[in-house]
Amino acid sequence: MADPEKLKNIIEAALLASGGTLSLDGMQALFDEAEQPEKKQLREVLARLAEDYQGRGIEVVEVASGWRIQVRQDYSSWVSRLWAERPARYSRALMETLALIAYRQPITRGEIEDIRGVSVSSNIIRTLLEREWIRVVGQRDVPGKPSLYGTTREFLDYFNLKSLDDLPTLAEIRDLDEINRELELDDPDRPADKGTGDADTAGDAKDSGGSGEDVSLEEAAREVLAGTGMDEASPEETVQGTGPDA
């Protein structure tokens, strides 16, 4: 298409109307063959769109499945009140399980339990599979042939990641933990954290979301770093090539 401004407006309208993610192929399919823009041209238009949205309440972002327009995270707590149904909140146990799968994939349920030191509820695995954040990527060649789990493209999309390489490295998480400890020491009025216990005793309902804590993936990864073998491998070794659509 010869008119770059018209192309930008078409792509912006398509992203808004789609209500989800559009791939470059999907954008090209909007046009007749004679006027179909090249992917390089689309990327240039998307970069300009992203720049246009700087400093606004919504943003244009690229995730694993393509591009989308979304509410900036800074304003999501207000916008979420538009819907009567509260967004799901997931338990610390579920998020720690997901963090281990993300960083140590492919990994079995038994290996997750060995690292965390507690059993993993069947409901946690079922919830992660139903959310399509994880999938079975194979079987470990040991007696019993336990399933190996890895993350999916939907996992990347949900956490605003283009690839597993965008996950914070374990070194970055450790550095952030040290900063947080220093801040806590500087604040004598800060209440002490309550212990999380040594077992997942909150029950299946909490494990599957709904009444759980609001825990980020980074926080969950930080929880399982201390006292585990998770930080013994380098970041390159922990994020293996068996993730989405491998």
One Martini backbone bead per residue (centre of mass of N, CA, C, O) as a GRO file, in nm:
protein
  246
    1MET     BB    1   0.095   0.036   0.023
    2ALA     BB    2   0.142   0.376  -0.037
    3ASP     BB    3  -0.015   0.475   0.224
    4PRO     BB    4   0.105   0.489   0.543
    5GLU     BB    5  -0.128   0.626   0.704
    6LYS     BB    6  -0.353   0.433   0.616
    7LEU     BB    7  -0.219   0.178   0.717
    8LYS     BB    8  -0.208   0.258   1.015
    9ASN     BB    9  -0.518   0.286   1.050
   10ILE     BB   10  -0.593  -0.003   0.976
   11ILE     BB   11  -0.427  -0.147   1.195
   12GLU     BB   12  -0.552  -0.008   1.436
   13ALA     BB   13  -0.844  -0.098   1.382
   14ALA     BB   14  -0.786  -0.405   1.384
   15LEU     BB   15  -0.679  -0.424   1.675
   16LEU     BB   16  -0.935  -0.317   1.810
   17ALA     BB   17  -1.147  -0.519   1.677
   18SER     BB   18  -1.024  -0.799   1.763
   19GLY     BB   19  -0.954  -0.823   2.084
   20GLY     BB   20  -0.648  -0.914   2.021
   21THR     BB   21  -0.432  -1.102   1.826
   22LEU     BB   22  -0.204  -1.011   1.555
   23SER     BB   23  -0.057  -1.117   1.290
   24LEU     BB   24   0.110  -1.055   1.005
   25ASP     BB   25  -0.061  -1.246   0.836
   26GLY     BB   26  -0.335  -1.129   0.930
   27MET     BB   27  -0.284  -0.847   0.815
   28GLN     BB   28  -0.241  -0.926   0.518
   29ALA     BB   29  -0.538  -1.058   0.487
   30LEU     BB   30  -0.687  -0.769   0.465
   31PHE     BB   31  -0.569  -0.775   0.174
   32ASP     BB   32  -0.520  -0.751  -0.130
   33GLU     BB   33  -0.273  -0.865  -0.325
   34ALA     BB   34  -0.202  -0.585  -0.466
   35GLU     BB   35  -0.196  -0.427  -0.153
   36GLN     BB   36   0.000  -0.595   0.002
   37PRO     BB   37   0.197  -0.573   0.258
   38GLU     BB   38   0.487  -0.591   0.392
   39LYS     BB   39   0.634  -0.688   0.682
   40LYS     BB   40   0.823  -0.447   0.705
   41GLN     BB   41   0.597  -0.234   0.684
   42LEU     BB   42   0.438  -0.329   0.931
   43ARG     BB   43   0.661  -0.286   1.141
   44GLU     BB   44   0.683   0.018   1.099
   45VAL     BB   45   0.390   0.083   1.174
   46LEU     BB   46   0.396  -0.042   1.461
   47ALA     BB   47   0.619   0.142   1.570
   48ARG     BB   48   0.455   0.403   1.533
   49LEU     BB   49   0.217   0.325   1.709
   50ALA     BB   50   0.374   0.280   1.971
   51GLU     BB   51   0.467   0.577   1.982
   52ASP     BB   52   0.183   0.712   1.989
   53TYR     BB   53   0.115   0.553   2.281
   54GLN     BB   54   0.288   0.713   2.442
   55GLY     BB   55   0.157   0.810   2.755
   56ARG     BB   56  -0.079   0.615   2.765
   57GLY     BB   57  -0.330   0.382   2.867
   58ILE     BB   58  -0.233   0.250   2.605
   59GLU     BB   59  -0.084  -0.025   2.405
   60VAL     BB   60   0.163  -0.146   2.179
   61VAL     BB   61   0.228  -0.500   2.149
   62GLU     BB   62   0.456  -0.770   2.150
   63VAL     BB   63   0.399  -1.113   2.114
   64ALA     BB   64   0.407  -1.438   2.031
   65SER     BB   65   0.132  -1.407   1.833
   66GLY     BB   66   0.188  -1.081   1.815
   67TRP     BB   67  -0.036  -0.811   1.809
   68ARG     BB   68  -0.152  -0.552   2.052
   69ILE     BB   69  -0.407  -0.387   2.233
   70GLN     BB   70  -0.353  -0.247   2.567
   71VAL     BB   71  -0.355  -0.213   2.889
   72ARG     BB   72  -0.184  -0.072   3.112
   73GLN     BB   73  -0.070  -0.196   3.405
   74ASP     BB   74  -0.103   0.074   3.576
   75TYR     BB   75  -0.445   0.063   3.498
   76SER     BB   76  -0.590  -0.218   3.559
   77SER     BB   77  -0.730  -0.178   3.840
   78TRP     BB   78  -0.949   0.015   3.723
   79VAL     BB   79  -1.056  -0.130   3.465
   80SER     BB   80  -1.152  -0.401   3.609
   81ARG     BB   81  -1.423  -0.257   3.729
   82LEU     BB   82  -1.608  -0.303   3.472
   83TRP     BB   83  -1.619  -0.591   3.593
   84ALA     BB   84  -1.784  -0.804   3.797
   85GLU     BB   85  -1.571  -1.006   3.744
   86ARG     BB   86  -1.305  -1.116   3.891
   87PRO     BB   87  -1.000  -1.177   3.857
   88ALA     BB   88  -0.793  -1.418   3.875
   89ARG     BB   89  -0.636  -1.575   4.160
   90TYR     BB   90  -0.326  -1.714   4.242
   91SER     BB   91  -0.148  -1.925   4.397
   92ARG     BB   92   0.164  -1.975   4.507
   93ALA     BB   93   0.184  -2.272   4.423
   94LEU     BB   94   0.112  -2.231   4.126
   95MET     BB   95   0.333  -2.017   4.055
   96GLU     BB   96   0.576  -2.192   4.133
   97THR     BB   97   0.518  -2.416   3.932
   98LEU     BB   98   0.531  -2.236   3.679
   99ALA     BB   99   0.820  -2.131   3.720
  100LEU     BB  100   0.959  -2.408   3.700
  101ILE     BB  101   0.865  -2.473   3.416
  102ALA     BB  102   0.984  -2.222   3.274
  103TYR     BB  103   1.297  -2.273   3.381
  104ARG     BB  104   1.300  -2.626   3.366
  105GLN     BB  105   1.236  -2.705   3.093
  106PRO     BB  106   1.175  -3.009   3.104
  107ILE     BB  107   0.927  -3.126   3.354
  108THR     BB  108   0.827  -3.298   3.625
  109ARG     BB  109   0.633  -3.339   3.892
  110GLY     BB  110   0.849  -3.475   4.072
  111GLU     BB  111   1.066  -3.251   4.033
  112ILE     BB  112   0.901  -3.026   4.157
  113GLU     BB  113   0.873  -3.161   4.436
  114ASP     BB  114   1.176  -3.177   4.499
  115ILE     BB  115   1.227  -2.867   4.494
  116ARG     BB  116   0.985  -2.773   4.692
  117GLY     BB  117   0.913  -3.014   4.915
  118VAL     BB  118   0.625  -3.067   4.786
  119SER     BB  119   0.330  -3.141   4.689
  120VAL     BB  120   0.136  -3.154   4.388
  121SER     BB  121  -0.151  -3.065   4.290
  122SER     BB  122  -0.369  -3.174   4.052
  123ASN     BB  123  -0.513  -2.896   4.022
  124ILE     BB  124  -0.274  -2.736   3.922
  125ILE     BB  125  -0.218  -2.885   3.660
  126ARG     BB  126  -0.504  -2.859   3.546
  127THR     BB  127  -0.515  -2.549   3.539
  128LEU     BB  128  -0.269  -2.505   3.352
  129LEU     BB  129  -0.392  -2.668   3.117
  130GLU     BB  130  -0.662  -2.508   3.088
  131ARG     BB  131  -0.504  -2.230   3.039
  132GLU     BB  132  -0.259  -2.299   2.842
  133TRP     BB  133   0.039  -2.270   2.987
  134ILE     BB  134   0.064  -2.580   2.952
  135ARG     BB  135   0.236  -2.885   2.832
  136VAL     BB  136   0.291  -3.181   2.682
  137VAL     BB  137   0.634  -3.278   2.555
  138GLY     BB  138   0.661  -3.566   2.706
  139GLN     BB  139   0.884  -3.831   2.829
  140ARG     BB  140   1.046  -3.981   3.072
  141ASP     BB  141   1.318  -4.222   3.063
  142VAL     BB  142   1.148  -4.387   3.297
  143PRO     BB  143   0.989  -4.532   3.519
  144GLY     BB  144   0.647  -4.457   3.415
  145LYS     BB  145   0.661  -4.221   3.218
  146PRO     BB  146   0.667  -3.922   3.283
  147SER     BB  147   0.556  -3.621   3.233
  148LEU     BB  148   0.641  -3.345   3.034
  149TYR     BB  149   0.676  -2.995   3.094
  150GLY     BB  150   0.563  -2.696   2.920
  151THR     BB  151   0.529  -2.413   2.767
  152THR     BB  152   0.335  -2.164   2.597
  153ARG     BB  153   0.209  -1.921   2.400
  154GLU     BB  154  -0.007  -1.832   2.607
  155PHE     BB  155   0.193  -1.769   2.830
  156LEU     BB  156   0.341  -1.543   2.684
  157ASP     BB  157   0.098  -1.361   2.634
  158TYR     BB  158   0.005  -1.317   2.930
  159PHE     BB  159   0.321  -1.212   3.011
  160ASN     BB  160   0.439  -1.035   2.777
  161LEU     BB  161   0.594  -1.241   2.577
  162LYS     BB  162   0.791  -1.343   2.301
  163SER     BB  163   0.992  -1.519   2.480
  164LEU     BB  164   1.192  -1.694   2.696
  165ASP     BB  165   1.419  -1.471   2.684
  166ASP     BB  166   1.225  -1.256   2.850
  167LEU     BB  167   1.294  -1.372   3.094
  168PRO     BB  168   1.410  -1.335   3.384
  169THR     BB  169   1.686  -1.382   3.523
  170LEU     BB  170   1.815  -1.525   3.801
  171ALA     BB  171   2.008  -1.293   3.859
  172GLU     BB  172   1.793  -1.068   3.860
  173ILE     BB  173   1.623  -1.185   4.089
  174ARG     BB  174   1.845  -1.183   4.305
  175ASP     BB  175   1.900  -0.878   4.293
  176LEU     BB  176   1.611  -0.793   4.376
  177ASP     BB  177   1.615  -0.935   4.650
  178GLU     BB  178   1.843  -0.767   4.773
  179ILE     BB  179   1.700  -0.495   4.751
  180ASN     BB  180   1.456  -0.570   4.926
  181ARG     BB  181   1.616  -0.627   5.185
  182GLU     BB  182   1.731  -0.342   5.216
  183LEU     BB  183   1.456  -0.199   5.238
  184GLU     BB  184   1.363  -0.354   5.494
  185LEU     BB  185   1.597  -0.256   5.678
  186ASP     BB  186   1.512   0.060   5.634
  187ASP     BB  187   1.217  -0.050   5.760
  188PRO     BB  188   1.109  -0.077   6.085
  189ASP     BB  189   0.777  -0.069   6.025
  190ARG     BB  190   0.779  -0.331   5.888
  191PRO     BB  191   0.613  -0.603   5.863
  192ALA     BB  192   0.628  -0.920   5.909
  193ASP     BB  193   0.643  -1.202   5.747
  194LYS     BB  194   0.463  -1.467   5.675
  195GLY     BB  195   0.460  -1.780   5.670
  196THR     BB  196   0.416  -2.050   5.423
  197GLY     BB  197   0.524  -2.309   5.485
  198ASP     BB  198   0.569  -2.683   5.398
  199ALA     BB  199   0.277  -2.682   5.257
  200ASP     BB  200  -0.012  -2.751   5.056
  201THR     BB  201  -0.306  -2.641   5.252
  202ALA     BB  202  -0.538  -2.468   5.092
  203GLY     BB  203  -0.641  -2.621   4.854
  204ASP     BB  204  -0.797  -2.665   4.552
  205ALA     BB  205  -0.946  -2.395   4.519
  206LYS     BB  206  -0.695  -2.216   4.548
  207ASP     BB  207  -0.507  -2.348   4.336
  208SER     BB  208  -0.720  -2.268   4.089
  209GLY     BB  209  -0.819  -2.009   4.203
  210GLY     BB  210  -0.985  -1.692   4.309
  211SER     BB  211  -0.861  -1.704   4.640
  212GLY     BB  212  -0.587  -1.614   4.594
  213GLU     BB  213  -0.302  -1.478   4.541
  214ASP     BB  214  -0.104  -1.195   4.423
  215VAL     BB  215   0.126  -1.349   4.208
  216SER     BB  216   0.410  -1.331   4.052
  217LEU     BB  217   0.643  -1.485   3.865
  218GLU     BB  218   0.890  -1.355   4.001
  219GLU     BB  219   0.809  -1.418   4.293
  220ALA     BB  220   0.797  -1.724   4.260
  221ALA     BB  221   1.091  -1.762   4.171
  222ARG     BB  222   1.214  -1.642   4.431
  223GLU     BB  223   1.098  -1.852   4.630
  224VAL     BB  224   1.256  -2.108   4.481
  225LEU     BB  225   1.557  -2.033   4.502
  226ALA     BB  226   1.579  -2.080   4.790
  227GLY     BB  227   1.709  -2.394   4.865
  228THR     BB  228   1.768  -2.469   4.566
  229GLY     BB  229   1.864  -2.584   4.231
  230MET     BB  230   1.777  -2.347   4.039
  231ASP     BB  231   2.072  -2.174   4.064
  232GLU     BB  232   2.290  -2.377   3.934
  233ALA     BB  233   2.203  -2.284   3.669
  234SER     BB  234   2.203  -2.128   3.397
  235PRO     BB  235   1.989  -1.944   3.210
  236GLU     BB  236   2.051  -2.106   2.947
  237GLU     BB  237   1.981  -2.387   3.087
  238THR     BB  238   1.684  -2.333   3.201
  239VAL     BB  239   1.606  -2.218   2.914
  240GLN     BB  240   1.470  -2.425   2.703
  241GLY     BB  241   1.389  -2.571   2.372
  242THR     BB  242   1.063  -2.665   2.494
  243GLY     BB  243   0.850  -2.478   2.437
  244PRO     BB  244   0.670  -2.323   2.229
  245ASP     BB  245   0.627  -2.524   1.962
  246ALA     BB  246   0.878  -2.743   1.970
   0.00000   0.00000   0.00000
